[in-house]
Structure formats: C-alpha cells, structure tokens
Amino acid sequence: MELRPHRADGDILETPVPAKADINLVESIETGIPSKHADIVASRLSRSHRDFLMEHHGTLDLDPIPSMDLADPYNWPAWKKMANLILVAFHACMGTFAASGIIPGYSIRPMKVQLLMRHFNSIAEDFGVSINKASYLTSLQIAILGGAPLFWKPLSQRYGRRPIFLLSLMCSCVCNIGCAKSTNYASVAACRALQAFFISPASGKSCVDADEEGSRLTTVTAIGSAIVMETTFKKDRAKYMGIWTLMVTVGIPCGPFIFGFVAHRAGYVWIYWVLAMINGGQFILYLFFGPETRYIGGDENPKEPAWKREYLSLRRIDLTPFMWYEFVKPLTMVMQPCIAIPAAAYAMVFCLSNVLATVEVPTLLERRWGLNPEQLGLQFLGPIIGSVLGEQLGGRMSDLWMRQRERKTRKRPEPEYRLWLSYIGYFLSIVGLIVFLVCTQLSGNRWEVAPIIGIAIGAAGNQVVTTVLITFAVDCYPEEAGSVGVFITFVRQIWGFLGPFWFPAMFENVGVAASAGVGCALIVGASVVPTIIVHWQGKKWRPSQ
C-alpha cells in the first residue's frame, strides 16, 4: 500500500494528493510509531515538503503528515493549539457545570440559617414549587445534553467548528440572561432547556480502545473531542484527550461547589448572571483565540492568507449533502446486544452513583444539617475527588490489565477480558451508595463526613464503569465507535433525567437508609447480571475480531 502524506497541498514526487478526505470523528490514537516511519515518509515527500516539515516541526516523524499550508491545524505553533484546546475543554465543562450549578439555590433555607445571613429567596420560594420540582431544572438539562449532540455533529462537519461554537456561546449567554430575568417557573424552564441545547456542542463522551500492542487509544464522538483529534498528532492526543475528558467529568460537582458561594452571598439569580458573563468571556476569547480546525486542504485557495481562512471565513466547508440518517444513525446501536446492554448497565450506575448523589443532596443533607448554600457547595468536594481518582484508576488499570493479558497469551485479548474490571466499579458504586444513604440517615441533625465519603466512593466506581464499558463496546464495533459513544451518552443522559422523578418517592415510601437496598438491587439486576451475561455470551453476539 502506498503511503501518502495526510492533507498535503504541495507537490509530491509520485502522485498528487487529492482534497483532504472527510475527517471521521472517530480515530485511534496510537502511542507508538514504527521506527522506520520517518524514513518512509521522507521517501514519499517532495523536497519542498520535507523542508517545510523540518522548518516547522524539526522532524519528519509525524503522524498524520501535515500539509504545506499554515492554515492546517497540525502546523500551528504549540501556544495556538494549547489556547484553542483550553477554550474547547472549558466549553465542554460548561455544559454539565451550568446544569448542576443551580443546585445550591434550590431550597428554602432553614430558619437558623436565615438568622445568620442576609436572606435571599431560593428557587423554591420565588416560584412557589417544591424542592423536588426545583430539581427538574437540572434534570431537564441532563436529558437535553444527551440528545443535542445528534443535531450539532452533522452541522459542524459541513460548516466547521468555529461558527458552531460562536453561535453556541452567544445563544447560551442570551438564555442565561433569560433565566435571570424570568418571573415564573415555566419561563425559566424553557430558558434552561434552550441553554442546554446551545451549550452542548463541545460536550460528549470520548471512548477508549486499545491497539494491537495494548497501548491506550482514544476515539472521539463529539465536536469538542474532534478538535483534539484535528489539532494534535497521534503521539500527543491521549494526554490532551485526558484533559478534555476530565473537564467534562468534573463539571457536574464543580458547578454547585463554586456556585454555593455565589448563592450564599448574592442570591441564586446571580448564578445565571455569572454563567452569562462566563459565556460572554468565552465568546470574546474564542473570537480571537479559537480558529477554525475543520480543514480540507484541496478546497482551500492557497493565495488566501491563512489567518483569513481561520478567523474570517464563514462558509460551508464540506459540500457533502445532508442525509437525514446522519442525525439518527447512533440510535440504531440499540439492535446490538454488546452495545445496548453495556449502555443500559452504565446508565443505571450513572443514575444512582452520580445523579442521585448530586441532585438529591439538597433534599437529603441541606435541611437535615441546616446548611447554607456555601456549606452545601462544599459537600461536592467528595464527588470531585472521587471522579478524578476513578478516572485515573479506570484508565490506567484498564491499560495494565490488557497489556498483562497480551504478554501472557502473546495475542490481543478478547474484548470480554476487559469486563473483569467492571465488577470493581460495580462494587465501589454499591459500597458508595450504601455508605451515603445509610450514614445520611444515621447522622441525625449534625454534619458528618461519612456520607460525603460514600459519594466519593460511588463517583470513583462510576468512572471505572464508564471507562470499562464504553471501551468494551468500542472494542466490539471499532468501525462504529462514533455512533457507539453517542448512543451510550444518549441512554445515560435520558435515564439520568428520569431519576429525579422517582428518587423522592423512593425516599418517602422506603426510607433513606432502606433505599440503599433498592439501589443495590437495581445495580445488580440492571448492571451486574447483564454484564455477566455479556461476559459469557458476548463472543457469539459480536463480530469476530
């Protein structure tokens, strides 16, 4: 097979390079490059192309091979790439950050807290609703964040990332202002729904896979993660993708942690104003430091300055016609057992270890312990720490586990072998749920750290399950990795959206401590047992490797 440079506009010795093919949002990240790669590349490139690469990169050992165009994101200087990636990662964080950020403003303050602080009305007081109904303003956004990427992905392929992000930030800013100025529950709910829709392009889920050498690979399924792929070489992507993934993960607990201080000292309405100001700041920064990364070399006019194409060109980049199937293709993954079952198993763990431990904290802890919004926000340090540790544990353990198996058998392990690690995640999730709910009921009216430790343990388990199950699904269908990731995220978000509707009834009818038994039964029945079945029969259900 002839090796051709990736996205080259310059002259090539053997055959001219056609226009850059459409970049699939799913691409492996190989951490190792063949030792003769640079020599092979050098033999296929023209002298002018080799000189260009040496001048701008100092090496020919690059994968993919950049073109000779300075507008090619692979040719950007390091500071430009880093600035763009920071903006995109922060944008991804803002989706879940804004969804959970209003949690400290849900409830009516206990009287003893009101006497010690300037009184600000809560969401429940202003709109005359219960705490549970106030929590729907968060669960509504959870659902929309799951479905909206189905719409944005095809648009960003045709028109580029920069216009979508600028539109996203501008409209999100307007919607947050609308939330701040809303005078009734229905209007604020509508503004919250629109805000989630517009802020969602950078959010999503990255999927992790392993290559034949057991090295960790990452596939991308959202616009934000696509930008990581479009601007960094394969040897660097795992590091930058980890930053993006972590920002998406910690956005949920960081929202109430930070905005607890705002709600306590200025009132919950200022949460919306701060979010609007953040979006405005993002818009300005992205205007100057967020160039277009969707690059198709053969369609560009080489006489047009690179900066003009990166910052001022607002046109359709990809002329491929839209197909309605593009918007719903990920949903067809429900027909594949090795994808549908892990998606359902992961969704249940996410709902009980993440959503319950986040959305229901005001109901379970705030009034019980007499916490003000600032103190309530501090309780989210637990899931922040647990999520960070769980991400490291799940990713690194998964890598080591598969490499150890490969060294032992001298062949690539079957995808089902990775599922052994999911049981560790299930165990941590169950333990965390029990500790959280049982210790909450036993704590009485005084603050204790035990429930927060339980939340942290559950968050760590959720992250382990996330990495293992998504990786398994991608291992089974690597050619459909993009659709796999979007489908799993969709199922997770929709089930997470439904949780707050039945959590209060469970606590009221069963009891807080006894609800731990219900949650454990659900995890075992909907997650552990189906995973065991897939572990046993998965090889028959999936395509042969």
N, C-alpha and C positions, 0 to 999 in steps of 0.2 A: 504494500500500500504506500502510495507516495505521500510524504509528509509535506504539508503546505503551511505556510505561516498563517496564523489566525488574524483575520481582519486587516489584511495588507492592502494599501492603496498604491504602493510603489511598484517598481519594475522587478520582476522575478526572472531568474535565469531560464526556467523551463516553461512554465505556463503562467499566464496572468491569473491573479486571484480575483474571483468574482465578488460581487457585492456580498457583504457580510451576511451570513445566514441569520435567521431569526434566533436570538439567544433564548433557549429554553430556560425557564425559571428553575429548572432542576439540573444541577450539575455537581458532580462529585468533586471533592477536594482531596487530591492525592498528596500526601505529605512527602512522598519520595519521588525523585525524578531519576530516570535511568542515567547512568554515569556517562553515556555517550550522547546524551540528548543535545548538548551544546554543539558537538561536532556534526551531528546530523543536521541540525538547524543551519549551521554555518554553510554546509554544502548545498543547501537548497535556496538560500537567500542571495540576492544580488549584493554586490559590494556596497552600493549606496545604502541598502537596507541594513547591512551588517554595521556599517559605520554609524548609522543613525542610532541603532540599539546600543552600541558601545558608548556613544556620546551621552545618551540619556539614562542608561541603566548600568553601564560598566560591565555588562556580561551578556552573553547570548543564551545563558541557561535560564530561560524564561518559559513559562507555560501558563496561559496561552502566549503566543507570539504577538506582540503589539504591531500595529501598522506604523507607517511613517508619518502619520497625521498627529499633530499635537492636540487635536480635539479628542483623540482616542483616550478614554479614561485611564487605560493602562500606562499611558505616557505622562500622566500628571505627576507633579512633584509630590513628595510624601506629605507635606503640610496640607496640600489641597485635598488629597484623598482623606486624610485624617479629619479635617474640618467637615467635609461632607459626611463622613461616616458618623461623626459625633452628632450632627444635626439629625440624621436619619434614625440613629439609635434612640435619641431623646424623643423624637416624634413617635416612635413605636411605643416608648414608655408612656407617653401622654394618653394613649387610648385607655389602658387599664387604670392609670393614675387618676384620670378625671372620673372614671366610673365609680371608683371606691372613695374618692376624695371627700364626698359629702357625708360619709358615714358619721363623723363626729357631730354633724348638725341635725341628725335625725330627731332626737328625742327631747321631751320636756325635762328640764333639769330637776333633780331632787331639791327640795326646799332648802336643806342645809347647805347645798352648793350655791343656790341663788343668793343666800345671805352673805356669802363671802366674795361675790364678784358682781360686777355690773351685769344686769340681766339683759341677755339677748334672746329674742324668741328663737325657737327651734323650727324646723320644717313642720313637725307635727303640730305645733302651736299655730303657726301662721296659716296653715291650710286646713286646720281642723280635722286632721286624719290621725290614725294610729301610727305607732312606731313601725309596725309591720307594713302598713301601706306606704309609709315614707321610704322603706327599704326597696320598694318596687322601682324607685327612680334609679337604683343601682342595677337591679336585676334586668331591667329593660335594656340598659346599655350592654350588659353581658350578652344578651341574645343578639343584638344588632352587630356587635363586634365579631360575632361568629359568622353571620351571613353576608355582611357588606363586602368582604374581600372577593366574593364571587363576582361582584359587579365591577370593582376597580381594576382587577388584574387585566382583563382584555383591553380596557381603555388605556392603561399605562403602556401596554405593548404597542398600541397604534400611535399614541400622541406623545409618549415619553413620560419620564418620571417627574421632571421639574414642574410642568403645568399642573399635574395632578396634585403634587404636594402643595404648591402655592394656592390652588383652589381649596384644598383640604384645610389649610391653616386659616385662610381668610373666612371661609364659611363656619369653621369651628369657633373662631373668635366671635362672629356675629351671634351664633347660637348660645354661647356662654353669656353674652350680654343680654340676650333674650331671657335666659334663665334668671339672671339677676333682677330683671325688670318685671318678671311675671308676677301676677297678683292672685293666681289660683292654681290648684294642683294640675288641672288638665293642661294649661299652657306651659307650665314648667316641664311636665312630662313630654310634651311634644318637642320642646326645645332640646331636652336631653336626648331624645331619640335621634333628632337631626344631628346633634353634635357628635354622637357616637358614630353615625353613618359617615360623616365627613372626616373625622379624625382617624378612621380605621385603615386607610391605605398602607401605612407603614407597619401596622400590626400583622400578626400571623404566627405561624409556628415553623421553626426550622426542624428538619428531620436529620437524623444522624444515621450513617451507614458505615460499613467497613469494607475496605478493598481487599484484594487477594492477599496482601501482606499483613492484614489485620490492622492497618492504620485507620484512624478515625476519619470518616468523610462526613461532609455535611451537604444536604440538598436543601434548596430554598424554595419556598412556597408562597411568599408574599412580596410585595413591592420593596419593602424595606430590606429584606434579606437578598432580593435580587440585586440591589445596588451594591451590596457587599461583594457579590459574585462578579459584577460588571467592572469593579474598580481595583480589585486585588488579585494578585497571582495566586495560583493554587497552593503554593507552599505557605502563604500567609493567611489564607482565608479562615482556617479553623480558629485562629486567635481572634480575628475580628468578628467572626460569626458568634463566638462565645460572648463577646461584649454585647452584641445586639440581643442575643437570647436572654442574657441576664437582665438587661434593661426591660424587656417585655415581662419577665417573671416578677421582678421586684416592684413593678409599677403598682401592683394591687395593694400590698401592705404599705408602700411608701406614701400613697395618697392620704389615707387617714392619719398616718404618723405625722406628716407635715401639716396638714390642714387642721389637725386638732388644735394647734397653736393659734391658727387664724380664727377658727370658730370661737375659741375661748376668749380671745382678746378683741375681736372686731365683729363677730357675728357670722353666721353661716353664709349670708348673702355675699360676703367678701370672698368666699371660696370661688364663686363664679367670676367675680371681677378679677381675681388673681389669675384664674385659668385663662380669661380673655386676654389679660396683659401678657401672659406667657405665650399664647398663640400669636399675638401681635409681634412680640420679640422674635419668635421663631420665623415668622413671615419675613421680617426685615433681614435677619441673618441669612435665611435661605435665599433671599433675593440676591445677596452679594456673595455668599459662600456655598451655594448649592447648585452647581452647574448640572447640565443635562448629562446623564450617564448612559442613556439608551443610544447606542452608537451603531450605525450601519454604514460602514466605510464607503461602499460603492455608490451610495446615494448622495454623498456629500460633494459640494463644489470645492475643489482644492484651492481656488482663488479667494474664497471667502475666509476671513480671519477666524481662527479657532475660537477666540473669545466671543465673537458674534454668534457662532453656531451654538455655543454652550449656554449663553445667557439671554440672547435676544431672539432666537429663532423659536417662534410658536407656530408650529405647523405639524401636519401629520407626518410622522417619521416612517411608519410602516404602512404601505398601501394595501396590505393583505385585507380582503373583505372580511367584515364581521360575520361570524356564524353563531346563531343562537345557541348551538350546542356548547360553545365555549363557556357560557355562563352557568351551565348546569352539569357539565361533564363530571366534576368531582363527586356529585351526589350518586352517580351510578356505581360507586365503590361499595354501596350497601349490598350489592349482589355477591361480593367476595367474602367468604367467611373469615379468611385470615386478615381482613381489614375491618370488617364490620364488628367482629367480636372484640378485638383489642380496642376499637373505638368506644364501644359500649362499656367495657371494663374500665378504661381510663376515665370516661365521663363520670362514672359513679364515684371513683376515688376523688376526682377533682371536685365534685359537688359536695362531698362530705368533709374532705380534708382542707379544702380551700374556700369554697363559697360559704359553707356553714360557719367556718371558723373566722370569716371576715364579716359577712353581712349581719350575722346574729350576735356579734359581740356587744353592740349597744343594748340589745334586749336582755342578754344573759348577764352582763357584767356591769354596765353603767349604772343602772338603778340599784342593783344589788349592793354594789360597793360605794355608791354615792360619788361617782367620778365626774369631774368636769370634762369638757371636751379635750382639753390639753392632756389630762391624765389618761383619758380614753385613747387618744392617739398613741401614747407611749406603749400601750399594750400590744401594738403592732410591731414592736421590735422583735417579738418572738417569731412570727412568720417570715420577717425579712431575713433573720439569721438562719432559720431552718431552710428557706428556699435556696439561699446561697450555698449552704453546706450540701444540701441534697443534689443540687446541680453538679457540684464537683464530684460528689460521691457516685452519682449515677453515671456520669460521663466517663470518668477515669476508671471506675470499677468495670464498666462495660468493655472498655478498650482492653484492659488487662485480662479480663475473663476470656474474651475471644482470642486474643493472642496466645494465651496459655494453652487453649484448646488446639489452636493451629500448630503450635510447636509439638504438642503431644501426638497429634494424628497426622501431621505433615500434609494437611489439606485444609481447605477453607471449611470452617464449621458450618453445620446446617443452621438456618435462622432460628429453629426451635431451641437450640442450645442457649441462646441469649435469654430465653424466658425464665430460666432458673433465677435470674436476678430480680425478676418482677416480684417474686414472693417476699424478698426482703422489703421492697417498697410497700407491699400489702401489709406486711407485719408492722412496719413503722406507722402506716396510716391507721391501722386498727388500734395500736397502742396509744397513739396520739389522740385519737377520738375518745377513747376511754378515759385517759388522764384528764383531758379537757373538760368533758361533761361531768364526770364523777367528782372531780376536785372542785368544779364550779359549785355544785350543789352542797358539798361539804364545807365550803369556805364560809358560809354564813354571810354576815354583813361586813366582813373585814377583808382587805385586799390580801391575796396570796399569790405567790409566783407560780405555783404548781399548774394552774390552768394554762398559763402562758407557755410553760414548758411543753405542755401537751400539744398546744397549737404548733409550736416549733417542730416537734417530732412528726406531727402529721404533715406539715409542709415539706419536710425532708422526704418523707415517704412518697408524697405526691410527685415530687421532682424525679425520684428514682423511677417510679412507674411511667412518668411522662417519657423519659429518655428510652427506656427499655421497650415499651410497647410500640412507640412510633418507629423506632429503629427496626423492630421485628417486621412491622407491616411494610416498611420500605424494602427490607431485605427480600421479602416475598415477591414484591412487584416493583423492582427498581425502575422499570421503564415508565411507571405511573406514579413516581414519587411525588410529583407536584400535586396531583389530584388526591393522593393519599393524605398528604398533610392538610390540605384544605378541608377534606371530608372529616378527618378526625377533629380538627378545630371546630368545625360546624357542629358536630354531635356534642362535643364537650361544652360549648357555649350554650346551646339550646337546653341541655339538661341542667346546666348551672343556672340558667334563667328560671327554670321551673322550681328549683329548690326552695327559694324564699316563700313560695306559695304554700308549701306543706310543712316546712320546719316549725312554724308557730303552733300549728295544730298538734304536731307530734309532741312538742314540749308540754303543751297544756294537757293532753289526754294521757300521755305515758309518763311524763315526768322528765326532768333534765337528765338525771343520772341514768334512768332506765332507757332513755333514748339512745344511749351508747350501745345498748344491746341491739336496738333496731338498726342502727347504723352499721354495726359489725355484721349483722345478718345480711344486710344489703350488699356490703362489700364482698362477703364470702359468696353469696348467691349470684351476684351480677358480675363479679370480677374474678375472684379466685377460682371458682369451679369452671366457668367458661375458659379461663386461661389454661387450666389443667387439660380440658378437652382439646383445645388448640395445640397444646404441647404434645398431646398424644396423637392427634389425627391431622395436624397441620400439614405434614409432608404429603398427605394424599390430596389435600384441598388446594394447595398452591401449585403453580407451575414448577416443573423441575428446574433445579439450578444449573 
